[in-house]
Amino acid sequence: MEAKSSAALISLVLLLAVATGGVSGRTTYTGSSSAGTTGKKQVGHGNGVKPTPQTKKVPALVVFGDSIVDPGNNNDIHTIIKANFPPYGHDFGADHRPTGRFCNGRIPTDFIASKLGLKYLLPAYLQQSPNLTAHDLLTGVSFASGGTGYDPLTAQLASVISMTDQLRMFHDYKAKVRALAGDAALSEILSKGVFAVCAGSDDVANTYFTMRARSSYSHADYASLIVSHASAFLNGLLAAGARRVAIISMPPIGCVPSQRTLSGGMARGCSSGHNEIAEMINAGMGTAVESLKARHPGAKVVLMDIYGFLMDMMLRPQGYGFKESTLGCCGTGMMEVSVLCNGVTSAVCGHVADYLFWDSYHPTEKAYGILVDFVYDNYLKELID
């Protein structure tokens, strides 16, 4: 199975590499981006400046999912789905260093951890340099792995950490917390901590459309499969003791730059097929969440619907302080992501703050800051009250 997965992954990268060939270049810049931008409020530029301390609302933030919320768990596993090299980290900290975050700077869970008054950065559970401290563990970590999904086949194809394995890692984490601080501390984290889950995009974009690994499934059938696996994961998380669970909905994945290039025709429009499945998954997850709440009385479970808000950001970028939403900042902006967005073959755009997307798949730090403001104000406040 490992050989088959590696071959499939190599085929995917070759497909992406061929798709990027012969595309004309753009004005580029190799230094760090300026913090200056339009009149929209700026949210974090990875410059190492700590946020103003806030009242601690929850004891910990614990995260599961894919590259949107992976702070570096993929760094030391055997996969090519990594972001621990330049130009990733282009605006991260004073030294502009790559950490494994699939972004130019901080990612959503870093912003959420700050808003909750916990810490400036949420670390990867598998972080090795520096090793996790007791404080790191007691205030929360991320188990997320770039390239994974609810569909078990997605993680196999990418040779990354499955959602099932992330749940196993969570059980290991619980044992470490208990050993460090006792049953009372673990109980408080389980009852009052925020447990965030973000996955599904790689299932649709990679497994279903790019790899055609579920070609026998109709759009509706594949959406049902994803909802079923997501429900099983969430049920396992709740059964493990989590009582405040926030699920990030599917985004309009058909409108990210790489999917426009692969499936949007010559005009690079949004892919209707991708978005159709995403909307079906979101509808199914709404029903699943109600079922989970009924099955686990006393638990708070919320589906944070970002589809419409992110679509508006993509279609009206100027309204959020951006100039470009159909191309990423890295390289040509059409296909570069992970190993294809690198310091050897990919230059960086002139003004990162003008771009909604950092690479062809992941938003910029600035975009994440705006998105987290929306999520926090509309969903997380309700969860933690």
N, C-alpha and C positions, 0 to 999 in steps of 0.2 A: 504493500500500500504506500510506503514511503517513497519508493521509486516512482510510482504512478503519480503521486502528489507533486513530486519535484518536477517531473516531466510536464505536468499540466501548468505548473507555475512558470516554468521556463517558457512554455508556449505563450502564456499570457504576456510576459514581458517582451518577448519577441514581437508579438502582435502590436503592442503599444509602441515599441521602438520603430517598427515599420510605418505605423500611422503618423509618427512625428517627422519622418524624413521629408526633406525638401520644403519644409515650411519656412517662409521668410522670417527674418529676425525682427526685433523691435528695439527701440531705444532702451539701453540697459544701464545698470548702475551696480557696482560691486561693493559699495560701502554700506553702512547701516542706514536705515531709513530715517527720515526726519520725523520728529514728533508732531510737527505742524500739519494741520489739515484744515478742513472747512469748519463752519460754525458748530457742527455737532459736538456734543460732549465727548471728550476723549476718555477711554477706559483702558488704562494699563498699556504700557509700551515695552514691557519686559526690561525696564531699565534698572531693575534692582531696588527701586524705591518702594519701601513697604507701605501698605495702605494704612490709613488712620485706624487705630484699634477700635473695634466695635464690641458691643455687649455680646458675650458668647451665648448664642441661642440654642445650640446643640453641642453635644460632646464630641461628635465625630462625623466625618463625611466618608462614606465607603462606596466605591464606584466599580461598576462592571460594564464591559462593552467592547467597542472597537476603537479605531484610530482617532476618532473625534475626542476620546477621553483617555487615550493611552499616553502616559507621561514618560514611557521608556521601558515597559515590560518586554518589548520585543528585542531590546538591545543585545541580550545574551542568550537568545534561543536561536535554533537553526532555521532561519527563514530569511528570505531576501526582502521581506516587507519591513523595512526599517527606516528611521529618520534620524539616525545619530551621526550625521555628517552634514557639512555645509552644502547648500545654503540654509538648511533647516537651522533654526535658532538665530537667524539673521538679526533679530532684535531682542534676543533673550539675554537679560542681564547686562552688566557693564562690559562683559567680555564677548558678547554676541556668540554664545556657544551653543552647539547642537546638543540636545539632551535625550533625543528619542521622541520628542513631541512632534507631531506631523503639522508643524506650523512655524511661522517666523518668530513667534513668541509664546505667550501663555495660551493655554487651552481652556475650554469652558469650566472644567472642574477646579482649575486654579482660581478663576474668578468667583466661583460659588464658595469655595473654601474661605476666600477673603471676605465675602459678603456675610458669611456665617460667623465671622470673627475667629476663625480657627487658625489659619496660617496663609501665607502668601502663595505657596505652592503645594499642591497635593502630590506626594511622591508615588512612584511605582512600587508595588509590593516586592518586586524582584530586584529593586535597586541595590547595586553593589558598591558604588563609589559616589559618595560615602555610604556606608551601611546605614540601614534604618535605625533610628534611636527609639527609645521607649516613648518619647513624646510623639514621634512620627506615627507609631502604631496606635497610640491611644487617642489621637485626633483624626485618624483615618488615612486610608491608602486607596490606590486604584489597582484593580486586578485586570484592567482592560488590555486588550491585545489587538493592535492594528491588523485588519484583514479578516477578523472573525465575524461570526454572525449567529443568528438563532438557529439556522439550518446547520446541522452538524457537518454536512459536506463542505460548507464554506471554509471552516477552519482546517479541514483535512487538505483541501486544495491549496491553501496558502501556507500550510505548515506552521500554524500559529496556535495560540491557546484558545481552546473551545470554551463556550459558555459553561458547559458542564465542568470542565477543569477549573474554571474561575470559581465556581461554587465550591469545589473541593478545596481550593486555595483559601477560600473564606473560612472553612472549617478549621484549617490549619492556623489561620489568623486568630480565630476565636480562642484557640488553645494558647497561643502566645500572649494574648491580652490577659487571659485568666492567670497565666503564670506570672505575668508582670505586675498585675494590679488587683487580682482577686475576682471573685464572682460578682461582687457588687458593681465594680467598674464595667465588667462585661455586660451585666444586666442593663446598666444605664445606657451604654452604647447601643444595645439592641432595641431598647424601648424609646430612646430619645434621639438617636442618631439619624441622619438622613442617608438613605441607600438609593443611589441613582443608577439607572440602567440606560445605556444608549447603544443600540445595535439594530441591524436589519438592512442598512444601506448596502453593505457588501454582498448580502444575499441576493438582492435584486440586481445591482450593477454588475457584479462579477460572476457569481454562480449561475444566475438565471440567464442574463443577457450575453455577457462577454464569453464565458466558458460554455454556455449552452448545456450545462451539466444536469439540468432538470428539464430537458426539452419535451418530455412527455407530459408535463404539467401545463394546463392552461393558466392564464393570468390569475383567474379566480382560485384555481386549485393551489397554485403556489402561494398565494396570499394566505389561504387557509392553513397550509403547511407551516408557514412562518408564525402565524398566530398560535397554532398548536404548540410549537416548540417554545415560543416566548412564554406562553401560559405555564408550561411545565417548569421552565426555569424560575419564573416568578413565584410559583407555588413552592418550589424548593427553597427559595430565599426566605419566604414568609415562614415556612416550616422550620427553618433554621433560627428563627427568632426575630427577624427584622420586622419592625412595626411602622416605620415611616418610609414608604417606597415611592420613588418618583421615576416614571418611565418617560424617556424622551421619545416623542412620536417620530415616525418616518418623515424626512424632509422631502421636498419636490426633487428627488434624486435625478430625474430626467433633465433638470436644468443646470446641473453642475457642468463646468467646462468640458471634462473628458467625455461625459455622456452626450453632450451636444455634438462633439466631434465624431464619436462613434456611431450615434444613432439619430442625429438631428438633420441629416441630409446636407446638401451643399450650403444651405443658409445657416447651418448649425443652430437650428431652433431647438426648443425643449423636446425631449423624447416623450411622446404621449404614452407609450407603452410602459415605460419606467414609472411615470407619475400615476398611471392608472393602478398599477399594483400597489404603489405606496399608499394611495388613498384607500384601497381595499384593506390593506393591512391596518391602517389607522382606524377604520370603521370596525374591523374585527377586534382590535385591541380595546376599543371603547367598551364593547360587550364583555370581553374577557376580564377587564378590570372590575366591572360590577360583580361578576361571578367570583372573582378572587376575594373581594371584600365580604361577600356573603359567606364564603368558606372560611375566612379568617376574621371573625368578629373582634373588634378592637383595633385592628390594623388600619392605617391610613394608606391608601394606594391612589395615586393620581397620575393620569396620563397628561403629560405636558405637551400640548399641541403646538408645534412650531411650524407646521406646514404652511399655513397662510401667511404668517409673519415673515418667514424666510423667502417665500415666493414674492412677497411685496418688496423685500430688499433686493431680490434679483431683478425684478421688473422695473423698479423705481430706485435705482442705486443713488441717484442724486439726492433723494429725500433723506438719505442716511449718511450723507457725506462722502459718497464714493463716485468715481467716474467710470469704472469698468466692472462689469459683473458677469461677462461671458468668457473671459480669459483669466487664467491664473497669472500671478506675478512671476513665477519661476519659468525660465526658458521662453518657449513660444506661447506658453499659457494654455495650449490646446490639449496636451496629453501628459505632460511631465508630472509624475507623482512618485514618491518613494525613490527607488534607485535611478529613475529617469530624471529626477530633479536632483542634480548633484553639482558640485563645485567645479567639475571638469568640463562638462558639456552644456551646462545651464547657467546663463547669466540671470541676474535679478533685474526686475523692472526699475525704472527710474524713481518712482515714488510709491512705495508700498502702501501708504495710507490711502491712495486713490483706488485700491483694489479690494473688492469683496473677497476674492479668493487668493490664497497664497500659492498653492499649486493647482493642478487641474481638478482637485477633488475636495480639498480642505480649505475652509475660510481662513482669513487672516486674523491675527490677534484682535485688531480693531473690530472686525465683524463679530467675533465671539463675544467681545465685551458688550456690544449692543444687544446681541441675542440673549445673553445671560441676564441683562437688565430686564428684558421682557419676561423671561422665564421666572425670575425671582419675584417680580412684582405681581405676576398673574397666577403663579402656581405655588412656588416654594413658601411664600409667606403663609399661605393657607395651610400647607403641610405642617409647618413648625409651630403654628399658633396653638 
